[in-house]
């Protein structure tokens, strides 16, 4: 899979999953509305399950060689982790935790 950017076309890194197959996919691709801050794109909103989710809070970020993960709180109360390939703004959903799931986890102490 290739990712187009102003710097040319570069292949995405492939991962070997726990089941043994190789994949360039890390999650579900998303359409993300962003703002540029300190030279990086930060998500303002994204489209998920046919609706627009506004980002209420960027909880955390962590970085890889050419990608970044953003842990977000949405206006729906859910927590999301999005992954972006920095050189081409390819955003993917890697984790979704609904408010209901968060409540069950909190009540069970996990």
Secondary structure, 3 states (H helix, E strand, C coil): CEEEECCEEEECCCEECCCCCEECCCCEECCEEEEEECCEEEEEEEEECCEEEEEEEEEEEEECCCEEEEEEEECCCCEEEEEEECCCCEEEEEEEECHHHHHHHHHHCC
